[in-house]
């Protein structure tokens, strides 16, 4: 009798637990769905609101801009036509893209071997701290030294000069990103190659470098975007209009007494579109680079 009672009690308790477990996943499905949709809408609205306002400003007249309304009362296309007439926006965008791509390649040429030497060969253990310290310093500190250096090398107002500056400027970021990626490559591959008689250079070029191509693409994207958005060095080292990038071109819409906010918004949108398309096409690589080292 006791066995039957205990068995019944056990079955009853197990049934109650099974019932609770079966009811738990679908307890508040509608509430969860509404919460997720609401949270996602708030997040998207937070990130897209500045872009929507920028797009709305591009259709406003100067008087409407001063009123501070979010949407234009009488939208017009004058800003879009005048912006491309006053400034060669297409040329500015192409020059920015050219400098960004070339400087990203130079950044990889510096950062990848440096990170490999520190991680795999245990050379220059203090290099990481030194590079990070140089990147934390305000960019204005390096303005005068770089100006005199470029003038000495006769690279002022030239594409090679801008590529050199941006390539060196973003090397610390690329170094720290590649450092995390290289650590994820199994060291046993290098040791097996060394046992087979391969030298350090051959091991790096034949074994490790093909495995690092996806991470190099991620790092190049981040370095290129940083170079694309830079303004301080571009305004100081590119006085020649044929070398100026988009960030300097946008500043030209600001006069001594008047700022053409509508035309500046058009120029900003023209600069956002190519970067947005690149980030959309390469979003997996970009997210991988931004989250490097976040998950062990």
Helices and strands as residue ranges (DSSP letters): H 2-24, H 29-57, H 62-67, H 78-86, H 89-119, H 127-136, G 139-142, H 143-152, H 159-169, H 171-184, H 187-195, H 200-202, I 203-208, H 209-211, H 213-229, H 232-237, H 246-251, H 261-281, H 283-290
